[in-house]
Amino acid sequence: MTPTPISIKSVESERDVSTKFVSVPNAANNTCMYCGRFVFFAQMFHQFFMLQFENTHKKSALKGQLPIFNKKAKTANATNGVLLNGKHNEQCDDEKDEPLLRPNDRRFVIFPIEYEDIWIMYKKAEASFWTVEEVDLSKDLSDWNKLNKNEKHFISYVLAFFAASDGIVNENLAEKFIREVQVTEARCFYGFQIAIENVHSEMYSLLIDTYISDPEERYFLFNAIETVPCVQKKARWAMNWTASEEATFAERLIAFAAVEGIFFSGSFAAIFWLKKRGLMPGLTFSNELISRDEGLHCDFACLLFQYVNNKPSEERVKEIIKEAVVIEQEFLTDALPVELIGINSRLMKQYIEYVADRLVMELGFSKIYHSLNPFDFMEQISLEGKTNFFEKRVGEYQKSGVMSNKMEQKFDLHADF
C-alpha cells in the first residue's frame, strides 16, 4: 500500500492517517499534540522499514538466493574469500593459508611465544621507547635564526611531511595490519608501533610549533597534505595502498616498508646534513631517535614478509619499490630542491637508490640500481641497519633492563656500598 501525501494540520488528522497503516492504541488518543506526532512518525518509519525488508527478501527469493551474512567478516580477517557485497575476492583465496592471517583463537594471550624472532623485534621496540619531553630544543631556535631563507623553507617542508606521514602510517596499522594479522607477537609490535608513531608525530608538530612563529605559516605546514603539492603526492601514494581493495596483504606490506624505508630516508639525510654542520642539536637528536625507530619498523616488515607464503613476483615487488623511489627523488630534487640547502641533487638521487637496493635485498631479491652510498655522514644511521642501535644506542638511549636476559637482572644484596 502506498501512503498518500500528508498535510499535518492537526493532531486529529495525523491520528486518522496513521490508522491506515497500523492500529493506534486508544491511549494515544489522549496524548498531547507533540506525543501524537512522535507516535505517528514512529509508526510511519516502522511501516516503511518493514516494507523495505519484505521487498528485499522477495527480490532475493526470485533470484534463488538470500542475502549472505558472513560471520567471519566481522573479524576483519581478510582470509574468508567473501565480500559483504556478495562479490568474490580473489586475493582472499590466496591468503587463506597465510600463517600470519590465519584465524587464531589464542591471539588474545601472549604466552607461550610461538614466533621468537617476531617477539624479539617487539622487545627491541619496547626498549627504544622515548617521549618528546626528553628532547632539548632550547638551543635550536638560535640556530634556526642563523639559517638562510632557502634552508628554512626546506626544513619546514620536510617537517610538514613528517608531521602528517606518521598519522598515515598509523591509519594503515589501525585500519588494516593490526586487524588482519592474527599472530599475537606481531600484533604486540604493531600496537607499540602505533604508540611510537604518535610520539614521532607529536615531535614533528612540536618542532614546527617551536620554529615557526607566524600562525598562518604554521597552519599551512600543519595541513601540508592539502596545501603542499609535493607532500600531497607522497601522502596520496601511501593512502591509496591503505584504501586499496585489490592489493594483497604482501603488496601492502612492501608498500609501507617503502614508505618508512624510502619516503623517510631522503628527509632523514637532509636533517643529518645539518648535524654535520653542528646545527640544531634538538632537531638532529630527535631525528636520530626517529630514524632508528623507522629503521626497525622497516626491518619488521621485511621479517613478516619472510612468513608470507604467496609472495608477489620479483617483478611486482620491484615495481612497487621503483614507484616509491621516483616519488621520493621528485620530492627531494624537483618539487623540493635539495640544492636549497647545498646538497648535490645527483648524489641525493643516488642515495635514494642505495636505500632502495638495501630494502629490496632485505626482502630477498636482487638489487635494482647497484648504487653506492654517496654520503659518508649517513654511514651510521642509514636504514640498512649496519649500526646495532641496541648494543651501541644512538644517544646512549635505551630503556633499562628491557633487552637484558634473566641472569643480568638478578638482584644481589652482597654488593659493596
Secondary structure, DSSP 8 states (H G I E B T S, - for coil): ----------HHHHHHHHTTTS---GGGGGS-HHHHHHHHHHHHHHHHHHHHHHHHHHHHHHTT------GGGGGT-TTSSB-TTS-B-HHHHHHTT-TTTS--TTTT---S-S-HHHHHHHHHHHHT---GGGS--TTHHHHHHHS-HHHHHHHHHHHHHHHHHHHHHHHHIIIIIHHH---HHHHHHHHHHHHHHHHHHHHHHHHHHHH---HHHHHHHHTHHHH-HHHHHHHHHHHHHHH-SSS-HHHHHHHHHHIIIIITHHHHHHHHHHHHTT--HHHHHHHHHHHHHHHHHHHHHHHHHHT-SS---HHHHHHHHHHHHHHHHHIIIIIS-GGGGT--HHHHHHHHHHHHHHHHHHTT---SS------GGGTTT-TT--S-TTTS-GGG---TTTT--TGGG---S----
